[in-house]
Amino acid sequence: MKFKFEKLNVWQRSMDLGEEIYTAIKVFPEYEKFNLSSQILRASDSVALNISEGTIGTTDPDFRRFIGYSIRSLAEVVTCLHKARRRDYLNNDVFEKLYDDCFNLMNMLVAFQRNTN
């Protein structure tokens, strides 16, 4: 691993979440392709993207700001998950798994942001 962010557990977990979301949206209806499917995928990818962007040549305050963007994107993912469940695109087991993953990642991100010097 040559980039600092690749070693970060929060980045690795956010990458995993993005792939889990990508798999989960495959069952969404075709008419959601440019709506909810796109929104949740972009938001989930944004979590990892902001972590990586924040680690490259930024000051600590800038880095904390990028982690804040990741946290906001993760909140957006959770809202999209709720929308998907209400529309019966996700069964409860899949929803609960993804929701728990988001909750755990949110706690990691908040702690990581707080502990950044």
PESULMO-V705074 format. One record per pair of residues at least 12 apart in sequence whose C-alpha atoms are under 7 Angstrom apart, sorted by the first residue. I is the first residue (numbers start at 0). J is the second residue. D is the distance in Angstrom with one decimal. If there is no record, write none. Layout:
I&J&D + I&J&D
//
This chain:
3&54&6.9 + 4&51&5.4 + 4&54&6.2 + 9&104&7.0 + 9&107&6.5 + 9&108&6.6 + 10&47&5.5 + 10&50&6.3 + 13&46&6.2 + 13&47&5.2 + 14&47&5.9 + 16&43&6.9 + 17&40&7.0 + 17&43&5.1 + 17&44&5.4 + 20&40&6.5 + 21&40&6.3 + 24&36&6.0 + 26&88&6.8 + 27&88&5.5 + 35&79&6.9 + 39&76&5.5 + 39&79&5.8 + 42&72&5.2 + 42&73&6.8 + 42&75&6.4 + 42&76&5.8 + 43&72&6.7 + 43&73&6.5 + 43&76&6.0 + 45&69&6.6 + 45&72&6.3 + 46&69&4.3 + 46&72&5.8 + 46&73&6.3 + 49&65&5.5 + 49&66&6.6 + 49&68&6.5 + 49&69&5.7 + 50&65&6.3 + 50&66&5.9 + 50&69&6.6 + 53&65&5.1 + 59&115&6.8 + 59&116&6.1 + 63&112&5.5 + 63&115&6.9 + 66&108&6.9 + 66&112&6.2 + 70&105&6.4 + 70&108&6.7 + 73&101&6.8 + 77&98&6.6 + 77&101&7.0 + 80&94&6.7
//
